[in-house]
Amino acid sequence: MKECDVAIIGAGPAGLTAALYCGRAKLQAVCVEKSVNGGQVASTEEVENYPGFMAISGPSLAEKMAKQAEKFGVGQQRATVQGITPDGRYWLVRTTSEGIKAKAVIIATGAEPRLLGCPGESDLRGRGVSYCAVCDGAFYEDADNVVVVGGGDSAVEEAVFLTKFARCVTLIHRRDSLRAAKILQDRLFGNQRVKVVWNSVIGSINGRDMVESVTVRNIRTGSVDTLPCEGVFVYVGMTPQTGFAGGLVAMDDNGYIITDETMATNMPGIFAAGDNRVKGLRQIVTAAADGAVAAFFAARYIEEHFG
Ligand SMILES: Cc1cc2nc3c(=O)[nH]c(=O)nc-3n(C[C@H](O)[C@H](O)[C@H](O)COP(=O)(O)OP(=O)(O)OC[C@H]3O[C@@H](n4cnc5c(N)ncnc54)[C@H](O)[C@@H]3O)c2cc1C
């Protein structure tokens, strides 16, 4: 069992910023990450709204954040956190490798893409169904048609990105207007390669070995069409990665952790930061800000409770 001051769960922007602040506060911190550093940022094509960078690729930003945290001596552990249990004044973090005994815990586990839940989606996942245009877009060089499902920032941003590869990108959205930022909508509507299908949902994703088409249902008229396509990119929202903390800290009905403005949860010594908590804007800059606040108040908590 490893012992430290702060166990940080997740190495996305929230976790890596918390790590940086813990390191600079001379706290012994360990950051546990189940996948690659950077979280969702690691699979984002280009970021142009993180202050200080006019434009930077997601993986480069993730690498810079990780290096900065490392510079201040924060330990890294590659493992999945499975649970947190109390041990007197301490918290025990159970992982798929070594456990951690910590005075405070910062949960920065972010969120993962929500599924459509339609027939064909799971069978054809990785065979034309994707949740990451940056990861898989290049497979669709010269494709006749690629479908993107959703109407928020990610759907619109990634639809435009996919026009670098596919001849046509069809955005399918269940409403008659988009939620995405105006600047992103302007880019989408100004792109000759994009078509938008309004008021429609995907009934099924079809194909024998690879995606061949989607069945599209207009929710206003009830009409059903089959749209040939080589790929389907799904951007219909996110699910917070908080299952392992269920029953421990207070959450809303969707599993987002409830915190106060110091990022404290209802459990003393447990903080949450980033996309996994109840908040109004889920972005890199707000995740990083949460991480800084959580680390600052975790340090204060340790000072008050452990001297
Ligand atoms: C396609 C796309 C494009 C985007 N573009 C932008 C943009 O241009 N600008 C912008 O500001 N925002 C953008 N965002 C949103 C931004 O990426 C997120 O708001 C931000 O990454 C949230 O950071 P986070 O640290 O809270 O969570 P995440 O980035 O989700 O990181 C959480 C980390 O925790 C790890 N983890 C989860 N559960 C466990 C566990 N049990 N044990 C160990 N590790 C665990 C995950 O593997 C992950 O690495 C985009 C998102 C997507 C999907």
The ligand as an ORCA input file, in Angstrom:
! r2SCAN-3c Opt
* xyz 0 1
  C     -14.139     15.528    -29.236
  C     -13.990     16.528    -28.136
  C     -13.514     17.798    -28.414
  C     -13.376     18.735    -27.395
  N     -12.878     19.977    -27.713
  C     -12.694     20.893    -26.716
  C     -12.120     22.179    -27.010
  O     -11.787     22.478    -28.157
  N     -11.964     23.040    -25.972
  C     -12.334     22.746    -24.690
  O     -12.138     23.580    -23.808
  N     -12.866     21.540    -24.396
  C     -13.061     20.610    -25.363
  N     -13.608     19.395    -25.063
  C     -14.016     19.119    -23.659
  C     -12.792     18.851    -22.769
  O     -11.953     17.902    -23.396
  C     -13.243     18.367    -21.391
  O     -14.081     19.341    -20.813
  C     -12.041     18.133    -20.463
  O     -11.151     17.189    -21.022
  C     -12.510     17.633    -19.103
  O     -11.397     17.355    -18.336
  P     -11.452     16.362    -17.081
  O     -10.057     16.309    -16.550
  O     -12.528     16.768    -16.178
  O     -11.907     14.963    -17.667
  P     -11.328     14.016    -18.806
  O     -10.651     14.811    -19.860
  O     -12.481     13.169    -19.191
  O     -10.231     13.131    -18.056
  C     -10.592     12.202    -17.069
  C      -9.510     11.143    -16.958
  O      -9.837     10.255    -15.881
  C      -9.525      8.925    -16.261
  N     -10.353      7.999    -15.482
  C     -11.710      7.865    -15.520
  N     -12.120      6.931    -14.634
  C     -10.990      6.446    -14.029
  C     -10.763      5.456    -13.028
  N     -11.764      4.786    -12.455
  N      -9.484      5.206    -12.643
  C      -8.451      5.902    -13.217
  N      -8.612      6.854    -14.172
  C      -9.863      7.128    -14.562
  C      -9.871      8.883    -17.749
  O      -9.191      7.831    -18.407
  C      -9.389     10.264    -18.206
  O      -8.049     10.257    -18.635
  C     -13.733     18.414    -26.052
  C     -14.198     17.124    -25.765
  C     -14.327     16.179    -26.784
  C     -14.816     14.799    -26.464
*
